[in-house]
Amino acid sequence: MKRLFTLAVPSLLSFIAPLLLWADPPDPEDVLNPVPDPESYFFLQPYIGLGYSFLTTDPIRPQSGTALGEVTNAVIESGSGIGFDIGIDFGFVSSEHWATRIGFFYNRRALSNSDTLSALCTTPLGSFNETVNLDYCVVGDYIGMQAQVDYRLSDFFGYLGFASSLPLKVSYEETDAIVDTSSICSYLFDGVDATKVLTGSVSENPLADNLRHNLKVGAGYIHELGDETDLVFQLQYEHPLSNLFTTNQTVILRNAEFEGSRTIPVTVNGGARFGTLTATLGIRFNHITTD
């Protein structure tokens, strides 16, 4: 009986083993020589995204009581807008949890505001309170480089980074319009170029000492598309460490409909700063090698 049991067990196992393998097949890799999970690898991650920028210091320019007769002006104290991001990251995953990245990017940042304010209009017939609509817009185009450290838990990760960028161009544009078109008040009063609408702009071109620096903090989610390809979602906040302009700027307001119009200068706050909330979508190409 003992001999029969000894012969039966191997025979039974040899019959059951194929059934078990058929019911629960192994991964499509060599069972005897499985491919281990890589401990470290490189990746390439191009991405696109949208950024919501908002003024973090105020005002964008001082209230202009002397030049424009402004009595109250809350418009200059805030502003926001939508821009976009295009970039590519080169990364190294050093362990299950940690990764480092460097990247290159181009982004556009825009913020604006439009609302009414109260201004004092002085004429030979006396002074009048007028309602004026102020519209301003700031647009900046930047190219730059960033570095960051990622900490990953399962499919989620958080990161901290630093970015420096050079402005290709940063511009400020403003339009002031007296709302009541039938009012006797006008800008540049008592002249052929008198108008109810003033407009002007100023821009600053690239300067070597005008690098813009940001502290970045964010989180993301990695969705596996294939063995070496992932879809990556990221949300981040860019905190400004640098000013909008290198110095205060002067925007020259004029009657755009009259050639050779007289002008009214208004100072723009070069020390203004803005932060940005960004959402990006990227595809990560992992370069995984095993020995």
Salt bridges, closest charged atoms under 4 A:
GLU70 OE2 - ARG61 NH2 2.66
ASP85 OD2 - ARG109 NH2 2.85
ASP89 OD2 - ARG101 NH1 2.95
GLU96 OE1 - HIS97 NE2 3.99
ASP141 OD1 - ARG108 NE 2.68
ASP150 OD2 - ARG101 NE 2.91
ASP155 OD1 - ARG152 NH2 3.84
GLU174 OE1 - ARG61 NE 2.83
ASP193 OD1 - ARG262 NH2 2.70
GLU238 OE2 - ARG109 NH2 3.20
